[in-house]
């Protein structure tokens, strides 16, 4: 079973770990395993595969076991949901991820540890067959590219380490390499990976298609950063074209197609069980690369988190309003009734028993009804779906996107027991990348709209009879607050709604578009508001705060944007280690002395 790429081989990875560090600049980080230092070790395919298998641990998916940390919904800071966090003061409104420079930065620490593992494979791989040897090296270079990309987007300029360092190497305390230089190096690694990774038939393994999908996401980030942060259109178009190259390679293969059921991308299991209406994510024609889970082998807590009676972050008003109506128009322009007021439900005695949004979901983009429960849950008004505890959310909107109602109660509510598998790269993601790159270069055509936007609208049950490039150009939604063309606004809306809560896309999208100020609650108060409860009797609103008819999820908290938020702070321990050597590692702007 190839499920063990993510599961049981993790034990092997620990046993064969090339570094035991918690920090890149830790004097104990050098490999002590005599076996892995032996040249003979690296001539055996089994040993190389074991080292590559360790790299699968970099894909979090829905998390591992009882941890609620995952790469999809949990505490993702963006303008799609209102987050609450636990602190010494109890539950508080979530501000920025960093309030001051920490002792260590987890991105720096974790990424450089993986970079060292990759460099070790790249330098030492020596299996007899050249094609297979290049395949192992390519997989290591793919993950090295991923790590440097994550370092650059979080920290900006970072030391570029391209070999395994010894204590005497001057690069050990090297200067921060300009981010563009690092990202050019990342592109070289990606292109090598695309050219040399062998195509695999399993969606659980690194493959040429998966490498192209990763290349697309990374190059899209770099292209937008060049355009919107650096005003460098030449560099931007170079990377936008790389996005088009990567996505076209995947699309033209004819291997994948948009699946019929949007939610099946997120709540399918590993092995189909028709008797219990459970379908397999492996069989989904849209999926390129996935993380597998199976009860008794490895579970996750995504569904348990979304089925608990603990207050969870909820979709906010800003995100709800982003979804088009079924006529293909936004709230301000639709021919449908644009009201968003939820409808209270009563028992025979006139008591409120629930608050429904079913009628609101019925006229909207169908992805919204696949993402939210059809009843609100807040304060004393509780809603329980099948196999869940009474839910509650500060915005009233609770999330069902990653929930499978056909799973038994044990898997629905017990931490670490969830068996829904996580998509990591899939065709809709590729379509969104392609559409944006073409639009940004001024090259989007009606043929592109028909081939890549229409299938997503069709699945969302949005009327496509008028859909065209001219339609998108002429939409002119008054809600456009990014200072961009109508076309780009609609392209970004499509991406926002298609990838809602997925893989931290929205947060990094706001950064690369130079739009992080949309998280400023003073300038954009809609991101702290939730559902419209203006029709709910006041007596049923006990224990919640309402502002202008909408649930106020801010808890009195605020979040003010400053430019420093575009980069995370370096860990002070790293800076101090440089200082002890008489060297300087500059802190990121705005974080000095924090």
Buried (B, 14 or more C-beta within 10 A) or exposed (E): EBBBBBBEBBEBBEEBBBBBBEBBBBEEBBBEBEEBBEEEBBBEBEBBBBBBBBBBBBBBBBBBEEBBEBBBBBBBBBBBBBBBBEEEEEEBBBBBEBEEBBEBBEBBBBBBBBBBBBBBBBBBBBBEEEEBBBBBBBBBBBBBBBBBBBBBBBBBBBBBBBEBBEEEEEEBBBBBBBBBEBBBBBBEBBBBBBEBBBEBEBBBBBBBBBBBBBBBBBBBBBBBBBBBBEEBBEBBBBBBBBBBBBBBBBBEEEEBEBBEEBBBBBBBBBBBEEEEEBBBBBEBEBBBBBBBBBBEBBBBBBBBBBBBBEBBBBBBBBBBBBBBBBBBBBBEBBEEEBEBBBBBEEEEEEEBBBBBBEEBBBBBBBBBBBBBBBBBBBBEBBBBBEBBBEBBBBBBBBBBBBBBEBBEEEBBBBBBBBBBBBBBBBBBBBBBBBBBBBBBBEEBEEEBBBBBBBBBBBBBBBBBEEBBBEBBBEBEBEBBBBEBBBBBBBBBBBBBBBBBBBBBBBBBBBBBBBBBBBBBBEEBBBBBBBBBBEEBEEEBBEEBBBEEBBBBBBBEBEBEBEEBBBBBBBBBBBBEBBEEEEEEBEBBEBBEEB
